[in-house]
Amino acid sequence: MRMSDQDERVLENASRGRRLRTSMYGLPVLLALVIATAVFSLHDGGPPPFRVVLDAGHGADELGATGFGLVERDSNLDMAKRVGELLRRDGIEVIYTRTDDGRAFHDGRALTDYSAIFADLDTRIAIANEARADLFISIHSNSFSDLNARGVEVIYNPDRPFAERNRALAEAIRASVVASLAEHGYEVAPGRTREDTSMEDWAGRRTPYLVLGGEREMTRQEMDQRGGDWEALGYGTQASVQTRATQMPGVIVELFYISNEADAALLKDDSVRHYLALGVAAGIKNALRARAASQ
């Protein structure tokens, strides 16, 4: 893996997050240090910690959903960082696909439109695979033409490898998010897990998932139809390319509907964002515990 300055900003490992704190939940300093040491010493001389890739959806001029004062691109990044900090406290190594409002790729290519989107998504896949991550969690918020649609949704692709683990991961995160909100006085719809292989836009057009899709052949004609630049992507005279797939279980987490006023109000509440992060982190840890118990 390349270790340029730009990569170091993206591939942050857990050791950077292991800073000492003066207190923890109001406990005396000494006890807090003992607890922190106990958490991180679990892996000393033993198996390496679990590694989770947190993918903040969208980036740069791809804003995602917008409405009621929210920009999904920025909301996703904030939520990914919140979840990452919680995971690191339990000794889980966290890798972000992006750590600012830009794209995941930093190789100097001046790409635009779908070419930039394709390169961005392909880079996210490469980051996860090169890191040999245990899980891939893509964090988003929903938007829909039916403005009454609301709640939490976790999507998994049944056609990818790890189909059953994808489903179990989706259910673990959904249940934990709803439970976390309820525990702190926020009664929301139970949400749902959904299996899907493609994304639908506002016009009803469906596009196969790339980051959480399977390997498949993409033709130059398909790239042209989507507005991509085959030559700018470096594919020359090739008639097609084989897309990559993430080599670990993964899901897309949709935290509320930005298109719904009530959901947007919740998503703008800092306390709710904290409880959402607690729920996502708890679901991830439950899935990792289940995996460890089965090994």
Residue, then its C-alpha position, 0 to 999 in steps of 0.5 A: m500500500r502506498m504510504s504518501d502523506q495523503d494516504e496517511r490522512v486516509l489510512e489512520n490506524a488505531s494507534r493514533g487514537r490512543r491518547l490519554r484522557t484526564s477522565m473517563y465518565g467522571l472516574p478518577v484519572l488513575l482508574a481511567l488509565v487502568i481501564a484504557t490500558a486493559v482495553f488496548s492490552l487485550h491484543d498485546g502479543g495476541p491476535p491483531p485487533f479487528r479492522v473496520v473500514l468506515d466509508a463516509g458516502h459522497g464527497a467533493d462536488e457529489l453532495g448527496a442528499t440536501g435539505f432542511g439545512l443538511v448536506e449529506r456529504d458533510s453529515n456522513l463524514d461527521m457520523a463516520k468520525r463519531v462511530g470511528e472514535l467509539l470503535r477505537r475506544d474498544g481497541i478496534e482499528v479504524i480506517y476511513t475512506r475519506t477524512d475531509d470533504g473531498r474524494a477518496f482518490h488523491d492521485g492528481r487526475a483531473l476527473t469530472d462527472y461520472s469519471a470522478i465518481f467511478a474513480d472515487l468508488d473504485t478507490r474506496i474498494a481498493i482501500a478496504n481490500e488493501a487494508r484486509a478489513d474485517l468489515f466495510i460500513s458505508i454511512h449515508s442518509n436517505s432521500f426519497s420523492d415520498l416526503n413521508a418516508r422516514g426512519v433508519e434503513v440498512i442495506y445489504n447485497p445478497d448477491r455479494p460474497f458473505a451473503e448471510r454475514n452481510r444480512a446479519l451485520a445489517e440486522a445487528i446495526r439496525a437493531s442497535v441503532v433503534a435500541s440506542l435511540a429508544e434508550h435515550g428517549y427517542e422513539v422512532a420507527p423500527g426501521r428495516t433491513r433491505e436486500d438490494t443489488s442496485m441504487e434507484d435515483w429520483a427518476g426511477r433509474r437503477t444503477p448496480y452498486l459498485v462499492l458493495g456490488g460484485e465483480r462484473e464487466m463494465t463496457r465502454q458503452e456503459m461508461d459513455q452512457r453514464g457520462g464517464d470519460w474512458e480515456a481519462l480513466g486510463y482504459g485506452t482502447q479496452a472494450s471493457v473493464q472488470t470492476r472490483a468487489t470489496q472482499m469482506p462483509g459490508v452494508i450501507v447504513e442510511l441514517f434517517y431521510i434528509s427529505n423528511e422534515a422530522d427526520a432532518a430535525l433529528l439528524k441536526d440534533d447533536s445528541v441524536r447524532h451521538y446516540l446514532a453513532l453509539g447504535v452503529a458502533a454497538g451493532i458493529k461490535n455485536a457482529l464482530r463478537a459473533r464472528a469471534a465466537s464462531q471461529 
